[in-house]
């Protein structure tokens, strides 16, 4: 919206998009890490018997 309204230039728009993609990528990496840890924990707990 800011780019369309002329409040920021194209370079600032691209930087904002890169920042948003980086934040989303980091979030998804953390979710993946959490899910792997969760699955490993449950796998070891159920296979101890």
mmCIF entry with sequence, helices, sheets and N, C-alpha, C, O atoms, coordinates in Angstrom:
data_MODEL
# 
_entry.id   MODEL 
# 
_entity.id                         1 
_entity.type                       polymer 
_entity.pdbx_number_of_molecules   1 
# 
_entity_poly.entity_id                      1 
_entity_poly.type                           'polypeptide(L)' 
_entity_poly.nstd_linkage                   no 
_entity_poly.nstd_monomer                   no 
_entity_poly.pdbx_seq_one_letter_code       
;(UNK)(UNK)(UNK)(UNK)(UNK)(UNK)(UNK)(UNK)(UNK)(UNK)(UNK)(UNK)(UNK)(UNK)(UNK)(UNK)
(UNK)(UNK)(UNK)(UNK)(UNK)(UNK)(UNK)(UNK)(UNK)(UNK)(UNK)(UNK)(UNK)(UNK)(UNK)(UNK)
(UNK)(UNK)(UNK)(UNK)(UNK)(UNK)(UNK)(UNK)(UNK)(UNK)(UNK)(UNK)(UNK)(UNK)(UNK)(UNK)
(UNK)
;
_entity_poly.pdbx_seq_one_letter_code_can   XXXXXXXXXXXXXXXXXXXXXXXXXXXXXXXXXXXXXXXXXXXXXXXXX 
_entity_poly.pdbx_strand_id                 A 
# 
loop_
_entity_poly_seq.entity_id 
_entity_poly_seq.num 
_entity_poly_seq.mon_id 
_entity_poly_seq.hetero 
1 1  UNK n 
1 2  UNK n 
1 3  UNK n 
1 4  UNK n 
1 5  UNK n 
1 6  UNK n 
1 7  UNK n 
1 8  UNK n 
1 9  UNK n 
1 10 UNK n 
1 11 UNK n 
1 12 UNK n 
1 13 UNK n 
1 14 UNK n 
1 15 UNK n 
1 16 UNK n 
1 17 UNK n 
1 18 UNK n 
1 19 UNK n 
1 20 UNK n 
1 21 UNK n 
1 22 UNK n 
1 23 UNK n 
1 24 UNK n 
1 25 UNK n 
1 26 UNK n 
1 27 UNK n 
1 28 UNK n 
1 29 UNK n 
1 30 UNK n 
1 31 UNK n 
1 32 UNK n 
1 33 UNK n 
1 34 UNK n 
1 35 UNK n 
1 36 UNK n 
1 37 UNK n 
1 38 UNK n 
1 39 UNK n 
1 40 UNK n 
1 41 UNK n 
1 42 UNK n 
1 43 UNK n 
1 44 UNK n 
1 45 UNK n 
1 46 UNK n 
1 47 UNK n 
1 48 UNK n 
1 49 UNK n 
# 
_struct_asym.id          A 
_struct_asym.entity_id   1 
# 
_struct_conf.conf_type_id            HELX_P 
_struct_conf.id                      HELX_P1 
_struct_conf.pdbx_PDB_helix_id       AA1 
_struct_conf.beg_label_comp_id       UNK 
_struct_conf.beg_label_asym_id       A 
_struct_conf.beg_label_seq_id        10 
_struct_conf.pdbx_beg_PDB_ins_code   ? 
_struct_conf.end_label_comp_id       UNK 
_struct_conf.end_label_asym_id       A 
_struct_conf.end_label_seq_id        46 
_struct_conf.pdbx_end_PDB_ins_code   ? 
_struct_conf.beg_auth_comp_id        UNK 
_struct_conf.beg_auth_asym_id        A 
_struct_conf.beg_auth_seq_id         10 
_struct_conf.end_auth_comp_id        UNK 
_struct_conf.end_auth_asym_id        A 
_struct_conf.end_auth_seq_id         46 
_struct_conf.pdbx_PDB_helix_class    1 
_struct_conf.details                 ? 
_struct_conf.pdbx_PDB_helix_length   37 
# 
_struct_conf_type.id          HELX_P 
_struct_conf_type.criteria    ? 
_struct_conf_type.reference   ? 
# 
loop_
_atom_site.group_PDB 
_atom_site.id 
_atom_site.type_symbol 
_atom_site.label_atom_id 
_atom_site.label_alt_id 
_atom_site.label_comp_id 
_atom_site.label_asym_id 
_atom_site.label_entity_id 
_atom_site.label_seq_id 
_atom_site.pdbx_PDB_ins_code 
_atom_site.Cartn_x 
_atom_site.Cartn_y 
_atom_site.Cartn_z 
_atom_site.occupancy 
_atom_site.B_iso_or_equiv 
_atom_site.pdbx_formal_charge 
_atom_site.auth_seq_id 
_atom_site.auth_comp_id 
_atom_site.auth_asym_id 
_atom_site.auth_atom_id 
_atom_site.pdbx_PDB_model_num 
ATOM 1   N N  . UNK A 1 1  ? 0.822  -1.196  0.000  1.00 0.00 ? 1  UNK A N  1 
ATOM 2   C CA . UNK A 1 1  ? 0.000  0.000   0.000  1.00 0.00 ? 1  UNK A CA 1 
ATOM 3   C C  . UNK A 1 1  ? 0.870  1.266   0.000  1.00 0.00 ? 1  UNK A C  1 
ATOM 4   O O  . UNK A 1 1  ? 0.586  2.239   -0.699 1.00 0.00 ? 1  UNK A O  1 
ATOM 5   N N  . UNK A 1 2  ? 1.930  1.219   0.801  1.00 0.00 ? 2  UNK A N  1 
ATOM 6   C CA . UNK A 1 2  ? 2.799  2.409   0.868  1.00 0.00 ? 2  UNK A CA 1 
ATOM 7   C C  . UNK A 1 2  ? 3.452  2.679   -0.477 1.00 0.00 ? 2  UNK A C  1 
ATOM 8   O O  . UNK A 1 2  ? 3.604  3.832   -0.882 1.00 0.00 ? 2  UNK A O  1 
ATOM 9   N N  . UNK A 1 3  ? 3.838  1.613   -1.168 1.00 0.00 ? 3  UNK A N  1 
ATOM 10  C CA . UNK A 1 3  ? 4.464  1.778   -2.480 1.00 0.00 ? 3  UNK A CA 1 
ATOM 11  C C  . UNK A 1 3  ? 3.449  2.341   -3.477 1.00 0.00 ? 3  UNK A C  1 
ATOM 12  O O  . UNK A 1 3  ? 3.756  3.251   -4.248 1.00 0.00 ? 3  UNK A O  1 
ATOM 13  N N  . UNK A 1 4  ? 2.241  1.787   -3.448 1.00 0.00 ? 4  UNK A N  1 
ATOM 14  C CA . UNK A 1 4  ? 1.199  2.269   -4.363 1.00 0.00 ? 4  UNK A CA 1 
ATOM 15  C C  . UNK A 1 4  ? 0.860  3.732   -4.106 1.00 0.00 ? 4  UNK A C  1 
ATOM 16  O O  . UNK A 1 4  ? 0.572  4.482   -5.038 1.00 0.00 ? 4  UNK A O  1 
ATOM 17  N N  . UNK A 1 5  ? 0.897  4.134   -2.837 1.00 0.00 ? 5  UNK A N  1 
ATOM 18  C CA . UNK A 1 5  ? 0.563  5.512   -2.485 1.00 0.00 ? 5  UNK A CA 1 
ATOM 19  C C  . UNK A 1 5  ? 1.745  6.459   -2.639 1.00 0.00 ? 5  UNK A C  1 
ATOM 20  O O  . UNK A 1 5  ? 1.601  7.661   -2.416 1.00 0.00 ? 5  UNK A O  1 
ATOM 21  N N  . UNK A 1 6  ? 2.917  5.937   -3.019 1.00 0.00 ? 6  UNK A N  1 
ATOM 22  C CA . UNK A 1 6  ? 4.087  6.780   -3.240 1.00 0.00 ? 6  UNK A CA 1 
ATOM 23  C C  . UNK A 1 6  ? 4.815  7.174   -1.971 1.00 0.00 ? 6  UNK A C  1 
ATOM 24  O O  . UNK A 1 6  ? 5.651  8.078   -1.994 1.00 0.00 ? 6  UNK A O  1 
ATOM 25  N N  . UNK A 1 7  ? 4.510  6.510   -0.858 1.00 0.00 ? 7  UNK A N  1 
ATOM 26  C CA . UNK A 1 7  ? 5.147  6.853   0.406  1.00 0.00 ? 7  UNK A CA 1 
ATOM 27  C C  . UNK A 1 7  ? 6.563  6.283   0.517  1.00 0.00 ? 7  UNK A C  1 
ATOM 28  O O  . UNK A 1 7  ? 7.403  6.830   1.232  1.00 0.00 ? 7  UNK A O  1 
ATOM 29  N N  . UNK A 1 8  ? 6.821  5.181   -0.193 1.00 0.00 ? 8  UNK A N  1 
ATOM 30  C CA . UNK A 1 8  ? 8.164  4.597   -0.226 1.00 0.00 ? 8  UNK A CA 1 
ATOM 31  C C  . UNK A 1 8  ? 8.543  4.332   -1.680 1.00 0.00 ? 8  UNK A C  1 
ATOM 32  O O  . UNK A 1 8  ? 7.677  4.189   -2.543 1.00 0.00 ? 8  UNK A O  1 
ATOM 33  N N  . UNK A 1 9  ? 9.853  4.268   -1.941 1.00 0.00 ? 9  UNK A N  1 
ATOM 34  C CA . UNK A 1 9  ? 10.288 3.984   -3.302 1.00 0.00 ? 9  UNK A CA 1 
ATOM 35  C C  . UNK A 1 9  ? 10.440 2.478   -3.512 1.00 0.00 ? 9  UNK A C  1 
ATOM 36  O O  . UNK A 1 9  ? 10.245 1.687   -2.590 1.00 0.00 ? 9  UNK A O  1 
ATOM 37  N N  . UNK A 1 10 ? 10.789 2.099   -4.735 1.00 0.00 ? 10 UNK A N  1 
ATOM 38  C CA . UNK A 1 10 ? 10.873 0.686   -5.097 1.00 0.00 ? 10 UNK A CA 1 
ATOM 39  C C  . UNK A 1 10 ? 11.925 -0.043  -4.269 1.00 0.00 ? 10 UNK A C  1 
ATOM 40  O O  . UNK A 1 10 ? 11.708 -1.187  -3.869 1.00 0.00 ? 10 UNK A O  1 
ATOM 41  N N  . UNK A 1 11 ? 13.055 0.597   -4.007 1.00 0.00 ? 11 UNK A N  1 
ATOM 42  C CA . UNK A 1 11 ? 14.122 -0.028  -3.221 1.00 0.00 ? 11 UNK A CA 1 
ATOM 43  C C  . UNK A 1 11 ? 13.641 -0.352  -1.812 1.00 0.00 ? 11 UNK A C  1 
ATOM 44  O O  . UNK A 1 11 ? 13.911 -1.440  -1.303 1.00 0.00 ? 11 UNK A O  1 
ATOM 45  N N  . UNK A 1 12 ? 12.941 0.566   -1.183 1.00 0.00 ? 12 UNK A N  1 
ATOM 46  C CA . UNK A 1 12 ? 12.405 0.321   0.158  1.00 0.00 ? 12 UNK A CA 1 
ATOM 47  C C  . UNK A 1 12 ? 11.354 -0.790  0.125  1.00 0.00 ? 12 UNK A C  1 
ATOM 48  O O  . UNK A 1 12 ? 11.261 -1.600  1.047  1.00 0.00 ? 12 UNK A O  1 
ATOM 49  N N  . UNK A 1 13 ? 10.565 -0.816  -0.951 1.00 0.00 ? 13 UNK A N  1 
ATOM 50  C CA . UNK A 1 13 ? 9.564  -1.871  -1.121 1.00 0.00 ? 13 UNK A CA 1 
ATOM 51  C C  . UNK A 1 13 ? 10.235 -3.244  -1.197 1.00 0.00 ? 13 UNK A C  1 
ATOM 52  O O  . UNK A 1 13 ? 9.801  -4.191  -0.541 1.00 0.00 ? 13 UNK A O  1 
ATOM 53  N N  . UNK A 1 14 ? 11.286 -3.346  -1.993 1.00 0.00 ? 14 UNK A N  1 
ATOM 54  C CA . UNK A 1 14 ? 12.006 -4.620  -2.139 1.00 0.00 ? 14 UNK A CA 1 
ATOM 55  C C  . UNK A 1 14 ? 12.645 -5.016  -0.814 1.00 0.00 ? 14 UNK A C  1 
ATOM 56  O O  . UNK A 1 14 ? 12.606 -6.192  -0.450 1.00 0.00 ? 14 UNK A O  1 
ATOM 57  N N  . UNK A 1 15 ? 13.228 -4.080  -0.089 1.00 0.00 ? 15 UNK A N  1 
ATOM 58  C CA . UNK A 1 15 ? 13.808 -4.386  1.218  1.00 0.00 ? 15 UNK A CA 1 
ATOM 59  C C  . UNK A 1 15 ? 12.750 -4.902  2.183  1.00 0.00 ? 15 UNK A C  1 
ATOM 60  O O  . UNK A 1 15 ? 13.001 -5.837  2.943  1.00 0.00 ? 15 UNK A O  1 
ATOM 61  N N  . UNK A 1 16 ? 11.589 -4.305  2.156  1.00 0.00 ? 16 UNK A N  1 
ATOM 62  C CA . UNK A 1 16 ? 10.495 -4.749  3.029  1.00 0.00 ? 16 UNK A CA 1 
ATOM 63  C C  . UNK A 1 16 ? 10.047 -6.151  2.660  1.00 0.00 ? 16 UNK A C  1 
ATOM 64  O O  . UNK A 1 16 ? 9.775  -6.970  3.538  1.00 0.00 ? 16 UNK A O  1 
ATOM 65  N N  . UNK A 1 17 ? 9.968  -6.431  1.374  1.00 0.00 ? 17 UNK A N  1 
ATOM 66  C CA . UNK A 1 17 ? 9.575  -7.774  0.922  1.00 0.00 ? 17 UNK A CA 1 
ATOM 67  C C  . UNK A 1 17 ? 10.614 -8.806  1.342  1.00 0.00 ? 17 UNK A C  1 
ATOM 68  O O  . UNK A 1 17 ? 10.255 -9.888  1.806  1.00 0.00 ? 17 UNK A O  1 
ATOM 69  N N  . UNK A 1 18 ? 11.897 -8.489  1.185  1.00 0.00 ? 18 UNK A N  1 
ATOM 70  C CA . UNK A 1 18 ? 12.959 -9.406  1.603  1.00 0.00 ? 18 UNK A CA 1 
ATOM 71  C C  . UNK A 1 18 ? 12.899 -9.655  3.103  1.00 0.00 ? 18 UNK A C  1 
ATOM 72  O O  . UNK A 1 18 ? 13.088 -10.785 3.552  1.00 0.00 ? 18 UNK A O  1 
ATOM 73  N N  . UNK A 1 19 ? 12.640 -8.621  3.872  1.00 0.00 ? 19 UNK A N  1 
ATOM 74  C CA . UNK A 1 19 ? 12.539 -8.745  5.322  1.00 0.00 ? 19 UNK A CA 1 
ATOM 75  C C  . UNK A 1 19 ? 11.356 -9.639  5.698  1.00 0.00 ? 19 UNK A C  1 
ATOM 76  O O  . UNK A 1 19 ? 11.477 -10.495 6.574  1.00 0.00 ? 19 UNK A O  1 
ATOM 77  N N  . UNK A 1 20 ? 10.232 -9.445  5.047  1.00 0.00 ? 20 UNK A N  1 
ATOM 78  C CA . UNK A 1 20 ? 9.046  -10.261 5.323  1.00 0.00 ? 20 UNK A CA 1 
ATOM 79  C C  . UNK A 1 20 ? 9.301  -11.725 4.976  1.00 0.00 ? 20 UNK A C  1 
ATOM 80  O O  . UNK A 1 20 ? 8.909  -12.617 5.728  1.00 0.00 ? 20 UNK A O  1 
ATOM 81  N N  . UNK A 1 21 ? 9.948  -11.972 3.857  1.00 0.00 ? 21 UNK A N  1 
ATOM 82  C CA . UNK A 1 21 ? 10.257 -13.346 3.446  1.00 0.00 ? 21 UNK A CA 1 
ATOM 83  C C  . UNK A 1 21 ? 11.228 -13.985 4.425  1.00 0.00 ? 21 UNK A C  1 
ATOM 84  O O  . UNK A 1 21 ? 11.090 -15.162 4.760  1.00 0.00 ? 21 UNK A O  1 
ATOM 85  N N  . UNK A 1 22 ? 12.206 -13.219 4.886  1.00 0.00 ? 22 UNK A N  1 
ATOM 86  C CA . UNK A 1 22 ? 13.175 -13.727 5.858  1.00 0.00 ? 22 UNK A CA 1 
ATOM 87  C C  . UNK A 1 22 ? 12.499 -14.088 7.175  1.00 0.00 ? 22 UNK A C  1 
ATOM 88  O O  . UNK A 1 22 ? 12.797 -15.129 7.759  1.00 0.00 ? 22 UNK A O  1 
ATOM 89  N N  . UNK A 1 23 ? 11.600 -13.246 7.642  1.00 0.00 ? 23 UNK A N  1 
ATOM 90  C CA . UNK A 1 23 ? 10.874 -13.520 8.888  1.00 0.00 ? 23 UNK A CA 1 
ATOM 91  C C  . UNK A 1 23 ? 10.035 -14.786 8.739  1.00 0.00 ? 23 UNK A C  1 
ATOM 92  O O  . UNK A 1 23 ? 10.030 -15.639 9.626  1.00 0.00 ? 23 UNK A O  1 
ATOM 93  N N  . UNK A 1 24 ? 9.332  -14.906 7.624  1.00 0.00 ? 24 UNK A N  1 
ATOM 94  C CA . UNK A 1 24 ? 8.497  -16.094 7.405  1.00 0.00 ? 24 UNK A CA 1 
ATOM 95  C C  . UNK A 1 24 ? 9.353  -17.355 7.295  1.00 0.00 ? 24 UNK A C  1 
ATOM 96  O O  . UNK A 1 24 ? 8.988  -18.403 7.828  1.00 0.00 ? 24 UNK A O  1 
ATOM 97  N N  . UNK A 1 25 ? 10.476 -17.257 6.612  1.00 0.00 ? 25 UNK A N  1 
ATOM 98  C CA . UNK A 1 25 ? 11.372 -18.399 6.466  1.00 0.00 ? 25 UNK A CA 1 
ATOM 99  C C  . UNK A 1 25 ? 11.930 -18.835 7.819  1.00 0.00 ? 25 UNK A C  1 
ATOM 100 O O  . UNK A 1 25 ? 11.983 -20.029 8.115  1.00 0.00 ? 25 UNK A O  1 
ATOM 101 N N  . UNK A 1 26 ? 12.343 -17.876 8.631  1.00 0.00 ? 26 UNK A N  1 
ATOM 102 C CA . UNK A 1 26 ? 12.844 -18.192 9.976  1.00 0.00 ? 26 UNK A CA 1 
ATOM 103 C C  . UNK A 1 26 ? 11.765 -18.858 10.819 1.00 0.00 ? 26 UNK A C  1 
ATOM 104 O O  . UNK A 1 26 ? 12.035 -19.814 11.546 1.00 0.00 ? 26 UNK A O  1 
ATOM 105 N N  . UNK A 1 27 ? 10.549 -18.349 10.718 1.00 0.00 ? 27 UNK A N  1 
ATOM 106 C CA . UNK A 1 27 ? 9.429  -18.939 11.455 1.00 0.00 ? 27 UNK A CA 1 
ATOM 107 C C  . UNK A 1 27 ? 9.208  -20.394 11.034 1.00 0.00 ? 27 UNK A C  1 
ATOM 108 O O  . UNK A 1 27 ? 9.057  -21.277 11.879 1.00 0.00 ? 27 UNK A O  1 
ATOM 109 N N  . UNK A 1 28 ? 9.192  -20.630 9.737  1.00 0.00 ? 28 UNK A N  1 
ATOM 110 C CA . UNK A 1 28 ? 8.962  -21.987 9.247  1.00 0.00 ? 28 UNK A CA 1 
ATOM 111 C C  . UNK A 1 28 ? 10.111 -22.924 9.626  1.00 0.00 ? 28 UNK A C  1 
ATOM 112 O O  . UNK A 1 28 ? 9.876  -24.097 9.915  1.00 0.00 ? 28 UNK A O  1 
ATOM 113 N N  . UNK A 1 29 ? 11.339 -22.424 9.629  1.00 0.00 ? 29 UNK A N  1 
ATOM 114 C CA . UNK A 1 29 ? 12.477 -23.230 10.077 1.00 0.00 ? 29 UNK A CA 1 
ATOM 115 C C  . UNK A 1 29 ? 12.322 -23.613 11.545 1.00 0.00 ? 29 UNK A C  1 
ATOM 116 O O  . UNK A 1 29 ? 12.621 -24.742 11.933 1.00 0.00 ? 29 UNK A O  1 
ATOM 117 N N  . UNK A 1 30 ? 11.854 -22.670 12.357 1.00 0.00 ? 30 UNK A N  1 
ATOM 118 C CA . UNK A 1 30 ? 11.646 -22.950 13.775 1.00 0.00 ? 30 UNK A CA 1 
ATOM 119 C C  . UNK A 1 30 ? 10.509 -23.934 14.004 1.00 0.00 ? 30 UNK A C  1 
ATOM 120 O O  . UNK A 1 30 ? 10.595 -24.783 14.891 1.00 0.00 ? 30 UNK A O  1 
ATOM 121 N N  . UNK A 1 31 ? 9.455  -23.829 13.222 1.00 0.00 ? 31 UNK A N  1 
ATOM 122 C CA . UNK A 1 31 ? 8.344  -24.786 13.329 1.00 0.00 ? 31 UNK A CA 1 
ATOM 123 C C  . UNK A 1 31 ? 8.825  -26.179 12.941 1.00 0.00 ? 31 UNK A C  1 
ATOM 124 O O  . UNK A 1 31 ? 8.483  -27.159 13.603 1.00 0.00 ? 31 UNK A O  1 
ATOM 125 N N  . UNK A 1 32 ? 9.604  -26.274 11.886 1.00 0.00 ? 32 UNK A N  1 
ATOM 126 C CA . UNK A 1 32 ? 10.160 -27.560 11.465 1.00 0.00 ? 32 UNK A CA 1 
ATOM 127 C C  . UNK A 1 32 ? 11.041 -28.152 12.552 1.00 0.00 ? 32 UNK A C  1 
ATOM 128 O O  . UNK A 1 32 ? 10.946 -29.343 12.849 1.00 0.00 ? 32 UNK A O  1 
ATOM 129 N N  . UNK A 1 33 ? 11.887 -27.341 13.141 1.00 0.00 ? 33 UNK A N  1 
ATOM 130 C CA . UNK A 1 33 ? 12.770 -27.803 14.212 1.00 0.00 ? 33 UNK A CA 1 
ATOM 131 C C  . UNK A 1 33 ? 11.961 -28.298 15.404 1.00 0.00 ? 33 UNK A C  1 
ATOM 132 O O  . UNK A 1 33 ? 12.263 -29.345 15.977 1.00 0.00 ? 33 UNK A O  1 
ATOM 133 N N  . UNK A 1 34 ? 10.939 -27.544 15.771 1.00 0.00 ? 34 UNK A N  1 
ATOM 134 C CA . UNK A 1 34 ? 10.071 -27.949 16.880 1.00 0.00 ? 34 UNK A CA 1 
ATOM 135 C C  . UNK A 1 34 ? 9.387  -29.281 16.572 1.00 0.00 ? 34 UNK A C  1 
ATOM 136 O O  . UNK A 1 34 ? 9.358  -30.173 17.419 1.00 0.00 ? 34 UNK A O  1 
ATOM 137 N N  . UNK A 1 35 ? 8.844  -29.418 15.376 1.00 0.00 ? 35 UNK A N  1 
ATOM 138 C CA . UNK A 1 35 ? 8.152  -30.651 15.006 1.00 0.00 ? 35 UNK A CA 1 
ATOM 139 C C  . UNK A 1 35 ? 9.092  -31.850 14.989 1.00 0.00 ? 35 UNK A C  1 
ATOM 140 O O  . UNK A 1 35 ? 8.709  -32.941 15.411 1.00 0.00 ? 35 UNK A O  1 
ATOM 141 N N  . UNK A 1 36 ? 10.310 -31.663 14.510 1.00 0.00 ? 36 UNK A N  1 
ATOM 142 C CA . UNK A 1 36 ? 11.284 -32.752 14.523 1.00 0.00 ? 36 UNK A CA 1 
ATOM 143 C C  . UNK A 1 36 ? 11.602 -33.172 15.952 1.00 0.00 ? 36 UNK A C  1 
ATOM 144 O O  . UNK A 1 36 ? 11.660 -34.363 16.255 1.00 0.00 ? 36 UNK A O  1 
ATOM 145 N N  . UNK A 1 37 ? 11.806 -32.196 16.826 1.00 0.00 ? 37 UNK A N  1 
ATOM 146 C CA . UNK A 1 37 ? 12.102 -32.500 18.228 1.00 0.00 ? 37 UNK A CA 1 
ATOM 147 C C  . UNK A 1 37 ? 10.930 -33.217 18.877 1.00 0.00 ? 37 UNK A C  1 
ATOM 148 O O  . UNK A 1 37 ? 11.129 -34.183 19.613 1.00 0.00 ? 37 UNK A O  1 
ATOM 149 N N  . UNK A 1 38 ? 9.729  -32.765 18.619 1.00 0.00 ? 38 UNK A N  1 
ATOM 150 C CA . UNK A 1 38 ? 8.526  -33.376 19.168 1.00 0.00 ? 38 UNK A CA 1 
ATOM 151 C C  . UNK A 1 38 ? 8.404  -34.830 18.720 1.00 0.00 ? 38 UNK A C  1 
ATOM 152 O O  . UNK A 1 38 ? 8.126  -35.716 19.529 1.00 0.00 ? 38 UNK A O  1 
ATOM 153 N N  . UNK A 1 39 ? 8.613  -35.066 17.426 1.00 0.00 ? 39 UNK A N  1 
ATOM 154 C CA . UNK A 1 39 ? 8.512  -36.427 16.903 1.00 0.00 ? 39 UNK A CA 1 
ATOM 155 C C  . UNK A 1 39 ? 9.612  -37.332 17.460 1.00 0.00 ? 39 UNK A C  1 
ATOM 156 O O  . UNK A 1 39 ? 9.357  -38.494 17.775 1.00 0.00 ? 39 UNK A O  1 
ATOM 157 N N  . UNK A 1 40 ? 10.810 -36.814 17.582 1.00 0.00 ? 40 UNK A N  1 
ATOM 158 C CA . UNK A 1 40 ? 11.903 -37.604 18.151 1.00 0.00 ? 40 UNK A CA 1 
ATOM 159 C C  . UNK A 1 40 ? 11.608 -37.963 19.603 1.00 0.00 ? 40 UNK A C  1 
ATOM 160 O O  . UNK A 1 40 ? 11.831 -39.100 20.021 1.00 0.00 ? 40 UNK A O  1 
ATOM 161 N N  . UNK A 1 41 ? 11.117 -37.020 20.356 1.00 0.00 ? 41 UNK A N  1 
ATOM 162 C CA . UNK A 1 41 ? 10.778 -37.260 21.754 1.00 0.00 ? 41 UNK A CA 1 
ATOM 163 C C  . UNK A 1 41 ? 9.718  -38.346 21.877 1.00 0.00 ? 41 UNK A C  1 
ATOM 164 O O  . UNK A 1 41 ? 9.856  -39.253 22.698 1.00 0.00 ? 41 UNK A O  1 
ATOM 165 N N  . UNK A 1 42 ? 8.670  -38.265 21.077 1.00 0.00 ? 42 UNK A N  1 
ATOM 166 C CA . UNK A 1 42 ? 7.613  -39.269 21.135 1.00 0.00 ? 42 UNK A CA 1 
ATOM 167 C C  . UNK A 1 42 ? 8.096  -40.622 20.622 1.00 0.00 ? 42 UNK A C  1 
ATOM 168 O O  . UNK A 1 42 ? 7.696  -41.661 21.148 1.00 0.00 ? 42 UNK A O  1 
ATOM 169 N N  . UNK A 1 43 ? 8.946  -40.619 19.609 1.00 0.00 ? 43 UNK A N  1 
ATOM 170 C CA . UNK A 1 43 ? 9.471  -41.864 19.082 1.00 0.00 ? 43 UNK A CA 1 
ATOM 171 C C  . UNK A 1 43 ? 10.282 -42.588 20.161 1.00 0.00 ? 43 UNK A C  1 
ATOM 172 O O  . UNK A 1 43 ? 10.115 -43.790 20.365 1.00 0.00 ? 43 UNK A O  1 
ATOM 173 N N  . UNK A 1 44 ? 11.152 -41.860 20.845 1.00 0.00 ? 44 UNK A N  1 
ATOM 174 C CA . UNK A 1 44 ? 11.986 -42.487 21.885 1.00 0.00 ? 44 UNK A CA 1 
ATOM 175 C C  . UNK A 1 44 ? 11.167 -42.906 23.088 1.00 0.00 ? 44 UNK A C  1 
ATOM 176 O O  . UNK A 1 44 ? 11.461 -43.929 23.706 1.00 0.00 ? 44 UNK A O  1 
ATOM 177 N N  . UNK A 1 45 ? 10.156 -42.143 23.430 1.00 0.00 ? 45 UNK A N  1 
ATOM 178 C CA . UNK A 1 45 ? 9.310  -42.505 24.569 1.00 0.00 ? 45 UNK A CA 1 
ATOM 179 C C  . UNK A 1 45 ? 8.505  -43.766 24.305 1.00 0.00 ? 45 UNK A C  1 
ATOM 180 O O  . UNK A 1 45 ? 8.335  -44.579 25.213 1.00 0.00 ? 45 UNK A O  1 
ATOM 181 N N  . UNK A 1 46 ? 8.012  -43.951 23.105 1.00 0.00 ? 46 UNK A N  1 
ATOM 182 C CA . UNK A 1 46 ? 7.192  -45.105 22.794 1.00 0.00 ? 46 UNK A CA 1 
ATOM 183 C C  . UNK A 1 46 ? 8.025  -46.345 22.453 1.00 0.00 ? 46 UNK A C  1 
ATOM 184 O O  . UNK A 1 46 ? 7.502  -47.459 22.471 1.00 0.00 ? 46 UNK A O  1 
ATOM 185 N N  . UNK A 1 47 ? 9.285  -46.169 22.151 1.00 0.00 ? 47 UNK A N  1 
ATOM 186 C CA . UNK A 1 47 ? 10.130 -47.299 21.772 1.00 0.00 ? 47 UNK A CA 1 
ATOM 187 C C  . UNK A 1 47 ? 11.085 -47.726 22.908 1.00 0.00 ? 47 UNK A C  1 
ATOM 188 O O  . UNK A 1 47 ? 11.990 -48.529 22.680 1.00 0.00 ? 47 UNK A O  1 
ATOM 189 N N  . UNK A 1 48 ? 10.891 -47.205 24.100 1.00 0.00 ? 48 UNK A N  1 
ATOM 190 C CA . UNK A 1 48 ? 11.756 -47.577 25.232 1.00 0.00 ? 48 UNK A CA 1 
ATOM 191 C C  . UNK A 1 48 ? 11.405 -48.946 25.792 1.00 0.00 ? 48 UNK A C  1 
ATOM 192 O O  . UNK A 1 48 ? 12.253 -49.590 26.409 1.00 0.00 ? 48 UNK A O  1 
ATOM 193 N N  . UNK A 1 49 ? 10.191 -49.399 25.596 1.00 0.00 ? 49 UNK A N  1 
ATOM 194 C CA . UNK A 1 49 ? 9.710  -50.629 26.224 1.00 0.00 ? 49 UNK A CA 1 
ATOM 195 C C  . UNK A 1 49 ? 10.392 -51.847 25.727 1.00 0.00 ? 49 UNK A C  1 
ATOM 196 O O  . UNK A 1 49 ? 10.083 -52.952 26.173 1.00 0.00 ? 49 UNK A O  1 
# 
